């Protein structure tokens, strides 16, 4: 445990240095203007504000207290002095993370924060630590309450969650190829490129943290295609480099929709339905966008009506001519 905590202490420096090194290499290889340095700077500011002043202003005391309460009333006690207990915590944390991440894309309340992570229009290592500032207020740790109830110590779960996010740093890369058999088990750069893509074919897939097995199990795995390059950023991309616009534009849009709601159903729907949902008429959810796209490319239906028995094709064709 002490060794893992030491790794986390030095990880901040390693992450920042590695992202800057990647930026320099990509800029030298592809041209200085090919790399969005302004977007990288926004990611650094997002990271520093979240990790220092906000860590002090918005502590996790409430959520860790709730996890401690569930652990005090746990259904089982795992043997944490044996490897099997740690393995169970790892799998349990991955399971909880999968459902948190899936909800972060499919529930608008959580998407308002998570969309900030997807706002960069380039995928690179600096995008990995752009998380937004409101995550501690939205209740994302509620998805991890099942773990202590099943006997997983809260401190271990939080530690593994941090290691989970640290693992995901390196998979925010476009220059790492597919990794063969590892693609079946792990969340790889290829799988995560798909997750960050805004192409309609790639939306809402690959939610795993370290593992990709839950995506395969629950039907949300989408492989990267050689014939379909990933287009990064939001479906409606943010082209501004205004930090406050990036951090709060989704919240502002949600507030406008809530203020315009004419019923309790509409109010609740704006909060918990997928992004793009509308209470009346077609919206812009992933499913609706795909349905409209399918209708646009669908070939015309072949005629099925049969000619009557006294129909004479030759005469009909002559009349047309």
N, C-alpha and C positions, 0 to 999 in steps of 0.2 A: 504493500500500500504506500509506504513512504517513497519508494522508487517511482511509482506512478505519479505521485504528487510533485516530485522533483521534475519529472518530464513536463508536466503541465506548466510549471513555473517558467521554464525556459522556452516553452512552445510559442509564446507571443513573439519573442525576438526571432525565432526560427521562421515562423510564418511570414512575418513582414520582410525579412531578408530574402527569403525564397521568392516571394512575389515580385520584389524589386529586381532580383536577378533574372527572373523570367521576362519581365518587362524589357530589360536592357537587351537580352538575347533576341527576343522577338523583334524589337525595334531595329537592331543592327542587321538582322537577317532580312526583314521585310520592308524596311524603311521606317524612319522615325515617326512619320505621320500615320503609319498603319496601326499603331497602338494608341488606344484612347487613354492618354495620361490623365486627362481631367476626370474621367470615370474612376480610374484607379485612385486618384486623390480623394474623391468622394467616399470610396470604400474605406480608405484609411481613416478619414474623419469619423465615419459611421462607427467603425471599430473602436477607435479611441474613446469617443464619447460614451459608447455603450459599456466599455470595459472599466472605465474609471469613474467619472461623476455619476453615471446612472447606476452603477453597481452599488454605490453608496446611498444614492437617493431612493432607489427602488430595490430594497433587499428582498430576498426570497423567503423571509421568515415565515410568512403565512403559509406558503406552499410546503416548505420543509416541515412546518409544524403539523400540517395535515397528513403528510407522508408518515411522520412519526406516530400519529394517532392510528393510522391504518396498520402500521407495523406492530403497534402494541396490541392490536386486535387481530393479528395475522392468523390465517388458517393453518399454516405449516411453519416449521422452522427448518431452514436449510442449513446443511453442514458447511459453514464457511471456512472450516479448517481443512476442507477436502476440495479437490479440483472440481468435483461434481457440483458443489454449491456455486462456485464462480461461473461454471459453464451455464448453469440454470439462470443466473443473474444476467449473463450476456444475452442468452436467447430471449429472456423475458424483456430486457430493455430494448432489444431489436424489434420485438413484436409491438411493444408500446410505441416505439418511435415510428414504425411503419404507419400505424393508425393516426398518430399525431400528424405526420407529414401528409398523409392522404387527406385528412380533414383540413389541413392548412391550404390545400388547393380546392377543396370541394365545399367548404363552408366560408362564406364571405367574411364573417367576423374575423376569422383567423387569417384569411387571405390578405386582409388589409395590411397586416404586418409582413406576412411571408412574401408578398409581391415585391417588396423592396429587394429581397435577395435575387429576384428574377429580373429586376429592372435594368441591369447592364446589357447593352446591346452587343457587347463582346464577352465571350466566355474566356476567362483566364484566372490565374490564381488569386488575383486581388478581389475578384467577384465572390470568392469563397467565404470571406469574412464580412460581407455586407448583409447584415441580418435585420436592420431596423432597430428602432428604440422602444417599441411598445410591446415587445413580446412578454415581458413580465407582468403587464397589465391585463393581457387578454386571457390568461389562464391556460397556457399551453401545457403546464406541468400536470394539469388535471388528467391528461391521458396516461400519466405514469403512476397513478394511484393504485392501479391493479397490482403492480409489482410488489410493494410492501405488504399488501393484503395477502399475497401468496408466499410471504416469508422472505422477501428479498430486502436486505437492509437498505434504508434510504440513502445513506452515504455512499454505498457501493453503486447503487443505481445512478445517482447523480455523477459519480466519478466516471462510470461507463458511458453515460450520455455525453460527457465532455470529451472522452476519448473517441466516441462515435463521431462527433463533429470535427475533431482533430483529424481523424482518418479521412474524412470527406474533403479535406483541404486539397490533397493532391489529385483528386479526380476531377477538379475544375480545370481541365486542360484539354486543348484541342490537338496537341501534337503527340499525344500518347496513343498508339494504335489499339485495336482490339487485342485482348489477352487470352485468346484461345479458350481452353476448358475453364479458366477462372470466371468467365462470363456467366457460367451456370450457377455459381455460388455467390460471388462477391459483387458488390456495387463497384463498377469499374468506370474509368473515364468515358468509355464508349456508352455505357448505360446512362451515365449522368449527363452526357451531351444531349441525349434524347430528352431527358427530364427537363433540361433548360431550354430546349427548342420551342419556338412558338409556331412551328409548322402545324397545320391542323391535324396531320397524320400522327404527330408525336405528342399532342397535348394529353395531360393527365396520365402519365405513366412513370414507372420506375421510381417508386417512393422510398425504397429501402435506404438504410444508413450504411452499415458495413456489409450487410447481406442483401442479396437480391432474391432470395428464395421465397420470401413472403409475396413479392410481386408475382412470381411464377405461380405460387399457390393460390392467390386470390384474383388472378387474371388481369393484372395491371402491368405486366412486363411488355415492353415494346422494344424490339431490337433496332439498332442503328442500321440504316440502309445505305449502301454505297451509291444508289441512284437518287438519293434524296438528301442533299446537304442540309445540315441543321441551320436554322435562322434563329438567332438568339434575341432575347429581350421579351417584352410583353407582347401579347397579340395586338394591342394598341400601344406601340412603343413610346417610351418617354425619351424625347430627344434633348430635353433641357438638362443642363448641368447644375440647376438650382437645387441645392441640398434640401431645402425645406419642401420644395415641390416633390422631390423624390420620396421624402420621408412621409409626407402627409396627404398627398393627392388622393390616394385611395380612401382614406378616412374622410376627407372632405366630400368625395362623391357619395360615400355611404350616408353621411349626415344629410345630404340633399335628398337622397331617396327616402330616408326615414321621415324627414320633414314633410315629404309629399305623400306619404302613405295614407290611404283613405280607409283602411280597415286594419284590424288586428292581424288578419292573415297576411296582408301585404307587409306590415311592419315586421312580423316575425320572419316572413320569407326573405326580406332583404338582409336579415341578420344571418340566417342559417342555411339558406339555399345557396347553390353554387354561384360564383361570380357571373354576371350577365343575366341572371334570372329577372323576369318581369312579371308582375301579378296579372297583367292583362295583355294579351297579344304575344307574338313571338319575341323571345329574348335572344341573348347572345351566349348562352351556355355552350359548353363543348359539344354536347349532344345536338343542340339545335343548329350550331354552325355546321356540323358534319351532315345533318339531314339536308340542309339547304344546298351544301356542296354536292351531295349525292344526286339531288334532283336536277342540278344544273348540268351534270355530266351524264345523266342517265340517257341511253339511246331511246328514240321514239318507239313506242310499242308497235309491234307488227299487227296489221289488220287481221281480225279474227272473224269478221262477218262473212258468211257464205252467200254466194249468188243464188237467187231463186232458180227453180228448175227450168223456167222458160227464158232464162237470161241467155243472150247470145253475145259472147265476148267480141266477135268480129264486128258485128254491127255497132257495138258500143265504142270500139276503137275507131271506127270510121267516123262516127259522129264527132269524136274528139278531134280527129284530124281535120 
